[in-house]
């Protein structure tokens, strides 16, 4: 939303995005335990009505739907506010074909189907999840809650490739650790950005 760059922590817009989250905590717009919470705990607390608003990935919609708490007067998708520019790194789960697979031809047929328009529609309707194909999101009558808001988001957002290092899970954990230290004022913004840049520079 701030038009920053994950790879450049000297970028003023990148810094502003992190400072925004820090100041939400500093000025009491969100409690400390929410800002430093993890996905699984955050989802359950949201279902229990302990949190009023979360920035959450679209895959969580199904979790909230299955909880019975989803609806216009309950948990629902809302449009993101516009700051400078709507842009996001795409975070998805992928299908892969293991080179040791004994059924490569069958696997290739499945991968071909699931990535097709028809397969994406079937996946979306069965899982109540947003498919990877933008054409399906924008053009098909898929059964996903609040799809109209999601379509508007897709139409007005610049999607970027998600950064991945050679050891992504380790780097994600380390980024989260230093982010929490910054939120709790254990390190300064400049210190956080230097450490974040070192993580982003890894190959």
C-alpha positions as YAML, in Angstrom:
chain: A
units: angstrom
residues:
- id: 1
  name: UNK
  ca: [0.00, 0.00, 0.00]
- id: 2
  name: UNK
  ca: [2.99, 2.29, 0.43]
- id: 3
  name: UNK
  ca: [4.69, 1.40, -2.88]
- id: 4
  name: UNK
  ca: [7.72, 0.01, -1.11]
- id: 5
  name: UNK
  ca: [10.15, -2.68, -2.23]
- id: 6
  name: UNK
  ca: [10.84, -5.81, -0.20]
- id: 7
  name: UNK
  ca: [14.33, -6.01, -1.67]
- id: 8
  name: UNK
  ca: [15.23, -2.42, -0.73]
- id: 9
  name: UNK
  ca: [15.00, -1.51, 2.96]
- id: 10
  name: UNK
  ca: [16.66, 1.86, 2.29]
- id: 11
  name: UNK
  ca: [13.55, 2.83, 0.30]
- id: 12
  name: UNK
  ca: [11.59, 5.47, 2.23]
- id: 13
  name: UNK
  ca: [8.28, 3.87, 1.22]
- id: 14
  name: UNK
  ca: [9.41, 0.48, 2.52]
- id: 15
  name: UNK
  ca: [10.37, 2.07, 5.82]
- id: 16
  name: UNK
  ca: [7.07, 3.95, 6.00]
- id: 17
  name: UNK
  ca: [5.10, 0.70, 5.71]
- id: 18
  name: UNK
  ca: [6.93, -0.86, 8.65]
- id: 19
  name: UNK
  ca: [6.67, 2.35, 10.68]
- id: 20
  name: UNK
  ca: [2.91, 2.37, 10.02]
- id: 21
  name: UNK
  ca: [2.56, -1.04, 11.68]
- id: 22
  name: UNK
  ca: [4.81, 0.04, 14.55]
- id: 23
  name: UNK
  ca: [2.76, 3.19, 15.13]
- id: 24
  name: UNK
  ca: [-0.53, 1.26, 15.10]
- id: 25
  name: UNK
  ca: [0.80, -0.45, 18.21]
- id: 26
  name: UNK
  ca: [2.44, 2.66, 19.68]
- id: 27
  name: UNK
  ca: [-0.75, 4.74, 19.47]
- id: 28
  name: UNK
  ca: [-3.07, 2.00, 20.70]
- id: 29
  name: UNK
  ca: [-4.92, 1.24, 17.46]
- id: 30
  name: UNK
  ca: [-4.18, -2.45, 17.98]
- id: 31
  name: UNK
  ca: [-3.10, -4.42, 21.08]
- id: 32
  name: UNK
  ca: [0.46, -5.68, 21.41]
- id: 33
  name: UNK
  ca: [-0.54, -9.34, 21.51]
- id: 34
  name: UNK
  ca: [-2.33, -9.01, 18.15]
- id: 35
  name: UNK
  ca: [0.56, -7.35, 16.36]
- id: 36
  name: UNK
  ca: [3.04, -10.03, 17.38]
- id: 37
  name: UNK
  ca: [0.61, -12.98, 17.06]
- id: 38
  name: UNK
  ca: [1.06, -15.93, 14.71]
- id: 39
  name: UNK
  ca: [-1.38, -17.12, 12.04]
- id: 40
  name: UNK
  ca: [-3.01, -20.06, 13.81]
- id: 41
  name: UNK
  ca: [-3.58, -18.27, 17.10]
- id: 42
  name: UNK
  ca: [-4.70, -15.11, 15.31]
- id: 43
  name: UNK
  ca: [-7.30, -16.99, 13.26]
- id: 44
  name: UNK
  ca: [-8.89, -18.60, 16.33]
- id: 45
  name: UNK
  ca: [-8.96, -15.31, 18.24]
- id: 46
  name: UNK
  ca: [-10.58, -13.63, 15.24]
- id: 47
  name: UNK
  ca: [-13.25, -16.36, 15.15]
- id: 48
  name: UNK
  ca: [-13.79, -15.87, 18.91]
- id: 49
  name: UNK
  ca: [-14.41, -12.16, 18.37]
- id: 50
  name: UNK
  ca: [-11.29, -11.00, 20.20]
- id: 51
  name: UNK
  ca: [-9.92, -9.09, 17.20]
- id: 52
  name: UNK
  ca: [-11.85, -6.53, 15.18]
- id: 53
  name: UNK
  ca: [-9.70, -6.29, 12.04]
- id: 54
  name: UNK
  ca: [-6.80, -8.24, 10.58]
- id: 55
  name: UNK
  ca: [-4.71, -8.02, 7.43]
- id: 56
  name: UNK
  ca: [-5.07, -11.62, 6.30]
- id: 57
  name: UNK
  ca: [-4.31, -13.77, 3.26]
- id: 58
  name: UNK
  ca: [-7.34, -14.84, 1.19]
- id: 59
  name: UNK
  ca: [-6.81, -18.52, 1.99]
- id: 60
  name: UNK
  ca: [-8.14, -17.85, 5.50]
- id: 61
  name: UNK
  ca: [-11.62, -17.15, 4.12]
- id: 62
  name: UNK
  ca: [-12.44, -20.86, 4.12]
- id: 63
  name: UNK
  ca: [-11.34, -21.22, 7.74]
- id: 64
  name: UNK
  ca: [-13.67, -18.43, 8.80]
- id: 65
  name: UNK
  ca: [-16.49, -19.77, 6.59]
- id: 66
  name: UNK
  ca: [-16.24, -23.21, 8.19]
- id: 67
  name: UNK
  ca: [-16.32, -21.64, 11.64]
- id: 68
  name: UNK
  ca: [-19.90, -20.53, 11.06]
- id: 69
  name: UNK
  ca: [-18.95, -16.93, 11.86]
- id: 70
  name: UNK
  ca: [-18.76, -15.69, 8.28]
- id: 71
  name: UNK
  ca: [-21.35, -13.24, 6.97]
- id: 72
  name: UNK
  ca: [-22.32, -9.61, 6.57]
- id: 73
  name: UNK
  ca: [-22.80, -9.18, 10.33]
- id: 74
  name: UNK
  ca: [-19.82, -11.38, 11.19]
- id: 75
  name: UNK
  ca: [-16.40, -11.95, 9.70]
- id: 76
  name: UNK
  ca: [-16.17, -10.71, 6.13]
- id: 77
  name: UNK
  ca: [-13.76, -9.27, 3.57]
- id: 78
  name: UNK
  ca: [-13.43, -5.48, 3.44]
- id: 79
  name: UNK
  ca: [-11.66, -3.27, 0.94]
- id: 80
  name: UNK
  ca: [-8.15, -2.20, 1.84]
- id: 81
  name: UNK
  ca: [-7.63, 1.53, 2.29]
- id: 82
  name: UNK
  ca: [-5.65, 3.34, -0.40]
- id: 83
  name: UNK
  ca: [-2.44, 4.94, 0.80]
- id: 84
  name: UNK
  ca: [-0.12, 5.43, -2.17]
- id: 85
  name: UNK
  ca: [-0.52, 2.42, -4.43]
- id: 86
  name: UNK
  ca: [-2.18, -0.97, -4.23]
- id: 87
  name: UNK
  ca: [0.53, -3.55, -4.83]
- id: 88
  name: UNK
  ca: [1.29, -6.89, -3.22]
- id: 89
  name: UNK
  ca: [3.65, -9.82, -3.43]
- id: 90
  name: UNK
  ca: [1.75, -12.91, -4.49]
- id: 91
  name: UNK
  ca: [1.93, -15.66, -1.88]
- id: 92
  name: UNK
  ca: [0.64, -19.01, -3.11]
- id: 93
  name: UNK
  ca: [0.99, -22.72, -2.57]
- id: 94
  name: UNK
  ca: [2.30, -24.61, -5.58]
- id: 95
  name: UNK
  ca: [1.88, -28.03, -7.15]
- id: 96
  name: UNK
  ca: [5.16, -29.74, -7.99]
- id: 97
  name: UNK
  ca: [6.19, -32.88, -9.83]
- id: 98
  name: UNK
  ca: [8.79, -34.79, -7.84]
- id: 99
  name: UNK
  ca: [11.59, -36.01, -10.10]
- id: 100
  name: UNK
  ca: [11.48, -39.36, -8.25]
- id: 101
  name: UNK
  ca: [7.79, -39.85, -9.06]
- id: 102
  name: UNK
  ca: [6.91, -43.26, -10.52]
- id: 103
  name: UNK
  ca: [3.80, -41.83, -12.20]
- id: 104
  name: UNK
  ca: [5.13, -38.81, -14.07]
- id: 105
  name: UNK
  ca: [2.70, -39.06, -16.98]
- id: 106
  name: UNK
  ca: [-0.33, -39.19, -14.68]
- id: 107
  name: UNK
  ca: [1.10, -36.34, -12.62]
- id: 108
  name: UNK
  ca: [1.62, -34.23, -15.75]
- id: 109
  name: UNK
  ca: [-1.99, -34.82, -16.78]
- id: 110
  name: UNK
  ca: [-3.17, -33.72, -13.34]
- id: 111
  name: UNK
  ca: [-0.96, -30.61, -13.37]
- id: 112
  name: UNK
  ca: [-2.23, -29.74, -16.83]
- id: 113
  name: UNK
  ca: [-5.84, -30.11, -15.69]
- id: 114
  name: UNK
  ca: [-5.56, -28.29, -12.38]
- id: 115
  name: UNK
  ca: [-3.85, -25.31, -14.03]
- id: 116
  name: UNK
  ca: [-6.44, -25.14, -16.81]
- id: 117
  name: UNK
  ca: [-9.44, -22.84, -16.73]
- id: 118
  name: UNK
  ca: [-11.80, -25.75, -16.03]
- id: 119
  name: UNK
  ca: [-9.57, -27.15, -13.29]
- id: 120
  name: UNK
  ca: [-9.21, -23.75, -11.64]
- id: 121
  name: UNK
  ca: [-12.98, -23.29, -11.57]
- id: 122
  name: UNK
  ca: [-13.51, -26.74, -10.04]
- id: 123
  name: UNK
  ca: [-10.77, -26.16, -7.47]
- id: 124
  name: UNK
  ca: [-12.22, -22.78, -6.47]
- id: 125
  name: UNK
  ca: [-15.78, -24.05, -6.09]
- id: 126
  name: UNK
  ca: [-14.73, -27.16, -4.18]
- id: 127
  name: UNK
  ca: [-12.31, -25.44, -1.81]
- id: 128
  name: UNK
  ca: [-13.97, -21.99, -1.57]
- id: 129
  name: UNK
  ca: [-10.53, -20.60, -2.41]
- id: 130
  name: UNK
  ca: [-9.29, -17.97, -4.84]
- id: 131
  name: UNK
  ca: [-7.72, -19.67, -7.89]
- id: 132
  name: UNK
  ca: [-4.33, -18.63, -9.25]
- id: 133
  name: UNK
  ca: [-5.78, -17.67, -12.64]
- id: 134
  name: UNK
  ca: [-6.84, -14.03, -12.81]
- id: 135
  name: UNK
  ca: [-9.10, -14.72, -15.80]
- id: 136
  name: UNK
  ca: [-11.12, -17.17, -13.69]
- id: 137
  name: UNK
  ca: [-11.37, -14.69, -10.81]
- id: 138
  name: UNK
  ca: [-12.59, -11.89, -13.07]
- id: 139
  name: UNK
  ca: [-14.76, -13.79, -15.54]
- id: 140
  name: UNK
  ca: [-16.22, -16.90, -13.91]
- id: 141
  name: UNK
  ca: [-19.09, -17.33, -11.46]
- id: 142
  name: UNK
  ca: [-17.00, -18.98, -8.75]
- id: 143
  name: UNK
  ca: [-18.43, -19.76, -5.32]
- id: 144
  name: UNK
  ca: [-16.13, -17.75, -3.06]
- id: 145
  name: UNK
  ca: [-17.42, -15.43, -0.30]
- id: 146
  name: UNK
  ca: [-17.19, -11.69, -1.07]
- id: 147
  name: UNK
  ca: [-15.93, -12.41, -4.58]
- id: 148
  name: UNK
  ca: [-17.05, -8.95, -5.77]
- id: 149
  name: UNK
  ca: [-14.68, -7.23, -3.34]
- id: 150
  name: UNK
  ca: [-11.90, -9.63, -4.28]
- id: 151
  name: UNK
  ca: [-12.46, -8.95, -8.00]
- id: 152
  name: UNK
  ca: [-12.20, -5.22, -7.40]
- id: 153
  name: UNK
  ca: [-8.95, -5.77, -5.50]
- id: 154
  name: UNK
  ca: [-7.53, -7.91, -8.33]
- id: 155
  name: UNK
  ca: [-8.50, -5.32, -10.93]
- id: 156
  name: UNK
  ca: [-6.85, -2.45, -9.05]
- id: 157
  name: UNK
  ca: [-3.71, -4.05, -7.63]
- id: 158
  name: UNK
  ca: [-0.25, -4.53, -9.09]
- id: 159
  name: UNK
  ca: [0.83, -8.11, -8.33]
- id: 160
  name: UNK
  ca: [4.51, -8.88, -7.84]
- id: 161
  name: UNK
  ca: [6.40, -12.15, -7.59]
- id: 162
  name: UNK
  ca: [6.86, -13.19, -3.97]
- id: 163
  name: UNK
  ca: [10.52, -12.98, -2.94]
- id: 164
  name: UNK
  ca: [12.00, -16.35, -2.04]
- id: 165
  name: UNK
  ca: [15.51, -17.02, -0.80]
- id: 166
  name: UNK
  ca: [17.35, -20.33, -0.83]
- id: 167
  name: UNK
  ca: [16.13, -20.95, 2.72]
- id: 168
  name: UNK
  ca: [12.72, -19.22, 2.85]
- id: 169
  name: UNK
  ca: [11.27, -20.71, 6.04]
- id: 170
  name: UNK
  ca: [14.36, -19.78, 8.04]
- id: 171
  name: UNK
  ca: [14.41, -16.28, 6.59]
- id: 172
  name: UNK
  ca: [10.69, -15.76, 7.20]
- id: 173
  name: UNK
  ca: [11.17, -16.75, 10.84]
- id: 174
  name: UNK
  ca: [14.15, -14.46, 11.21]
- id: 175
  name: UNK
  ca: [12.31, -11.56, 9.58]
- id: 176
  name: UNK
  ca: [9.42, -12.11, 11.98]
- id: 177
  name: UNK
  ca: [11.79, -12.19, 14.95]
- id: 178
  name: UNK
  ca: [13.45, -8.86, 14.12]
- id: 179
  name: UNK
  ca: [10.07, -7.32, 13.22]
- id: 180
  name: UNK
  ca: [8.75, -8.18, 16.68]
- id: 181
  name: UNK
  ca: [11.86, -6.67, 18.26]
- id: 182
  name: UNK
  ca: [11.21, -3.44, 16.35]
- id: 183
  name: UNK
  ca: [7.54, -3.37, 17.33]
- id: 184
  name: UNK
  ca: [8.53, -3.73, 20.97]
- id: 185
  name: UNK
  ca: [11.15, -0.94, 20.62]
- id: 186
  name: UNK
  ca: [13.99, -3.32, 21.38]
- id: 187
  name: UNK
  ca: [15.67, -2.11, 18.19]
- id: 188
  name: UNK
  ca: [15.28, 1.07, 16.13]
- id: 189
  name: UNK
  ca: [13.75, 1.38, 12.68]
- id: 190
  name: UNK
  ca: [17.23, 1.86, 11.20]
- id: 191
  name: UNK
  ca: [18.49, -1.25, 12.98]
- id: 192
  name: UNK
  ca: [15.51, -3.26, 11.74]
- id: 193
  name: UNK
  ca: [16.02, -2.09, 8.14]
- id: 194
  name: UNK
  ca: [19.72, -3.03, 8.20]
- id: 195
  name: UNK
  ca: [18.91, -6.51, 9.47]
- id: 196
  name: UNK
  ca: [16.00, -6.88, 7.01]
- id: 197
  name: UNK
  ca: [18.25, -5.85, 4.12]
- id: 198
  name: UNK
  ca: [20.76, -8.54, 5.08]
- id: 199
  name: UNK
  ca: [17.96, -11.13, 4.92]
- id: 200
  name: UNK
  ca: [16.65, -9.79, 1.59]
- id: 201
  name: UNK
  ca: [20.15, -9.91, 0.10]
- id: 202
  name: UNK
  ca: [20.52, -13.64, 0.67]
- id: 203
  name: UNK
  ca: [20.45, -15.81, -2.42]
...
